[in-house]
């Protein structure tokens, strides 16, 4: 059976937030190494299962890997056309175009 499409990113456990309820697991905040500032933190329940089947928790400062996987039916094949070439063809009915270098709209003269 083919493997589902996925991406794995390195990360670090920044902090562990304890639960306010004794019977619930805390939360681990993971900083993912990505160039997008708004999408760097991920919070998950801080309960994992090791190879022996025991429940374990992450420690602050621990290196981790964050994997995102999807069913093949939930994905599309990316175009091989570079983004800069795609933006050259963007236009609006009033004649504005998007300059691919500056990402600024240009009005026709």
C-alpha positions in Angstrom: 0.0 0.0 0.0 1.5 3.4 -1.0 2.4 5.8 1.8 0.2 8.9 2.3 1.7 12.3 1.2 3.4 14.0 4.1 6.0 16.5 5.3 8.1 16.3 8.5 9.5 19.5 10.1 12.0 19.7 12.9 10.9 21.5 16.1 11.6 22.0 19.8 9.3 21.7 22.8 9.3 25.3 24.0 7.2 24.8 27.2 4.9 22.4 28.9 1.6 23.9 30.2 0.1 21.8 33.0 -3.6 21.1 33.0 -5.8 22.8 35.6 -7.5 19.4 36.0 -5.7 16.5 37.7 -7.2 13.8 35.4 -6.2 15.6 32.1 -2.9 15.8 30.4 -1.1 19.0 30.1 -0.2 20.7 26.8 3.1 20.9 25.0 3.9 24.0 23.0 6.2 23.1 20.1 8.1 25.6 18.0 8.3 24.4 14.4 11.3 25.5 12.3 9.6 27.4 9.5 10.1 30.8 7.9 6.5 31.8 8.6 6.3 33.7 11.9 2.6 33.3 12.4 2.7 29.5 12.0 5.6 28.5 14.3 3.8 27.3 17.4 1.8 24.1 17.6 0.1 22.9 20.8 -0.6 19.3 21.4 -1.8 17.2 24.3 1.4 16.2 26.2 0.7 12.5 26.2 2.6 10.1 23.9 3.0 6.4 23.8 6.5 4.8 23.7 7.5 1.6 22.0 6.6 -0.4 25.2 3.1 1.0 25.2 3.7 3.3 28.3 2.4 6.8 28.5 5.2 9.4 28.4 5.4 13.2 28.3 7.6 15.7 26.5 10.2 17.8 28.3 10.9 21.5 27.6 13.8 21.9 25.2 13.4 18.4 23.7 13.9 18.2 19.9 10.9 16.7 18.1 9.7 16.1 14.6 6.2 17.3 13.5 4.7 15.3 10.7 1.6 16.3 8.6 0.1 13.6 6.5 -3.0 13.5 4.3 -4.9 10.9 2.4 -4.0 10.9 -1.3 -7.6 11.9 -2.2 -7.2 15.1 -0.1 -4.2 16.4 -2.1 -3.6 18.0 -5.5 -0.5 17.9 -7.7 1.3 21.2 -7.6 1.9 23.1 -10.9 5.4 23.2 -12.1 5.1 26.8 -13.2 7.2 29.1 -10.9 5.2 31.6 -8.8 6.8 34.6 -10.6 5.4 33.4 -13.9 2.0 32.8 -12.5 1.8 36.4 -11.2 2.6 37.8 -14.6 -0.7 36.5 -15.9 -2.8 37.9 -13.0 -5.1 40.7 -14.2 -8.4 42.4 -13.1 -11.2 43.6 -15.3 -10.3 47.3 -14.7 -6.9 46.7 -16.3 -4.8 46.4 -13.2 -1.9 43.9 -13.2 0.3 42.5 -10.5 4.0 43.3 -10.8 5.7 39.9 -10.0 8.9 41.6 -8.7 7.4 44.1 -6.4 4.0 42.4 -5.8 2.4 45.9 -6.4 -0.6 46.5 -8.6 0.1 48.5 -11.7 -2.6 50.6 -13.4 -2.6 50.9 -17.2 -1.6 54.3 -18.5 
